[in-house]
Amino acid sequence: ITLPLVISNSGASDLVWTANSLSSVSDDFDPGIDPSVWSYIDGDANLNSGSVSGNGLFMDNYPTRQAATIDLNTTGGGSIKFFLKLGNNVPGSCEYLDAGNEVYLQYSNNGGGSWNNILTFNSGTYASFTLVNQAIPPAAQTLSTRFRVWQPTPDCFGCDNWAIDNFSVDFTSFVSLSPASGITPPGGSDTILVEFNSTGLIIGQYTSTITVTSNDPVTPSVIVP
């Protein structure tokens, strides 16, 4: 499907503009887990280890713990973002995450058949909710990539706890803009064709934001949700 987006210039000089789109899948775990985001997920949406806002996803099950996304078209690149907290035994926290029970951020290009590591989160770090903002690696930029936060070896149920909150994968893939930049004369207008292409996407809810930046001194940036 293709829809028009009109850029108008009511000023007295040329409007120089650039447009870009960003798509995402996300889960803030409020009021609970959003099943449309995940292919597999352990843990519970609650406040057992606190949160950034509302509920967090608290991990205390056994023997393994993971939150794995659905397959996504990440051919345009993007980023994985979430807040992470590892158990540290301070008041109001959760049971200490011992050495040898690390948490990993990984990706799979074959439906979860095999996984590749991106980041390792070690014992003694992330004592409070801290933002993880990781660019999608080039090898993970495919038509069908899923991501997971994974702990393979907790010692027991209720041991080596951790939690995440406000998880998102932001990517540029299913929305394209043509043209993506231009110069609009005073009193004139230009039309951007916004094309939505679901090729390679599985059934689910996807969102995209279009941002138009320009030399307009009053509103240099406009977000189109």
N, C-alpha and C positions, 0 to 999 in steps of 0.2 A: 504494500500500500504506500502511496505517495501523497503527501499533503503540502500545501504552500505555507511558507512563513514570509511575511512581507516586512521589509526594512524601509522605513520612510524617513525622509530628511526634511524637517520643518525649519532648519536653521538657515543661516546666510552664507555658509561655506561648505565645501565638500565634506561628507561624512565618510571617513575611512574605517571600515569595520572588518572584523573577523569573527566567525562562528565556529563553535566546536561542540561536540556532544559527548556525554558521559553516561553510561548505563551501569546498573548495579543490581545485585541481589543482596538482601540484608536481613538480619534478625536481631532485634533488641531484647528478645525473650520476654516481652510484655504483651499481653498478660501471661503468655506461655510461649512454648517453642512453636515456630512457624514451620510446619512440615513441608511447605512448598520449596524451602531453601535447601533441605537436607536429603541426601540419599540414605544416610545412616547417622543416628545420633544417640549417644548415651547421656546420662546426667539428667538433672532436673532444673527447671526454671524456678529459682527461689532466692532467698537472701542469706543462705547458710554461710556464705563467705563474703557477704556484702555485694555491692554492685557499683556501677558508675551512675546508673539511673534505673529506677524500677527494679526488675529482677535481673540476676545474672544467671549464667548456665554453670551450675555447681557440679563438679565431678568427684564422686566418692564410690562409684560402683567397682566391681571386680569380675573378671581378671583384667580386662583391657578397657580403655576409655578413649572415645574418639567422637568428634563431630566432623562429618564428611559432607561436603556440599554436593548438590546435583552437578551434572556435567554442564560446562559453560563454554560458549564460543569466545575465546580470549585471543583471537588472532590479531586484534589491534592493540594488545598489551593492556596494562592497567595496574591495579594494586590490590593487595589484601590488607584489610585493616581490622583490628579488634583490640580490645583492652584485655590484658592478661594479668592474673594474680596467682602466684604460687604460694602454697601453704607455708607459714612461717612461725606458727605457735604463739604469735602475739595475741593479746586479748581482742576478741571480736574477729579473729581470723579463723583459719582451719588448720588441720593437722600438718605438721612439717613435711615437706616434700624432700625425702632423703636423696643423697647422691646415688646414682644408678637408676633413678626413677624419673629420668628427664622427660620433658614434653617436647614434641616436635611439630613443626609446620611443614607439610609435605604436599606434593601434587602427584596426580596420576593421569596419564593420557590414554589409558585402556580400561576405563570403567572400574577402577579399583583393583585390577588384576595385579599390578605392581606399583610401588610408590617410590618417589624420589625426594630426598630431603632438601628443604630450603633453609630452615633455621632450627637450632637446638636451644631450648630454654633450660638452663641448669639450676640445680639446687642452690638456694641462697640468693637467688635473683628475683626480681619482680615481686617484692614483698607487699606492694600495694598495686592497685590497678594502674597499669602503665600501657600507653598506646604502642601497639606494634603496627608499623606502616611499611609494608614490604612490596616492592615492585614485583610484578609477575615476571619470572625469569623467561628469557627467550625460548628455552626448551619447553616451557609450559604454555606457550602461546599457540594453541591449536583450536580446531573446531570443536573439540570435546575434551575439556580438562576439568577435573574436580580437585578440590583442595580439602585438606583435613588438618585439624589440630588433634594430636594423638599422643597417648601415653601407653606404651606397651607393657610396662612391668610395675604397676603399683604393688606394694607388699601385701595388702589385704583390703577388704571392704572397709571404707572409712579412713584408710591411711593415704598419705601422700596426696593430699587434696590439691585441687586447683580450680580456677574458674575463669570464664571469659564473659565479656559483655560487648554489646554494640558491634557485632560482627558484620562485615560487608566485603564483597568483592566488587570493585569498580572497574569497568572495562569499556572499551570503545569497540563495538562490534556490530550490533544489529541496527543502528541508526546511522545513515550517511547523509551528508549535506552537500548540495550542489547549486550554486558555487559556495565555497566555504569562506570567501572573502570578497571584498569589492569596494568600490568608491561610488557613493550615491551623491549626485549633485544637489544643490539647494532646490527644494520643492519637488524633488524626484523620489522615486521608490525603486526598489529591487526585490525580486522574489527568490527566496531560497527554497529549493525542492527538498523536502525532508522525506527520505525513503526508509521505511521500516521493513527489514528483511529477517524473517524468523528461521532461515536456513541454518541447520545445525543445532537449534535450540530444542530442548525437550519441553513438554508442557509445564508451565509454571508462570509466576508473575514476575515481570521484568519492568524496571522503571528506567527512564532516561531523562537527563536534564540537558537542555541546550543553553549555552552561554554565549552571548553576543557582546564582544568588547569593541570599543570604538574611541575616536578622538572627541566625542561629545563631552564638553567640560562639566555638564550637569549630571548626566548619567552615563559614565564611561563603561559600565557593565550592566547588562540586563539578563536575568535568568528566566528562561521559558521552561516551566516544569512539564 
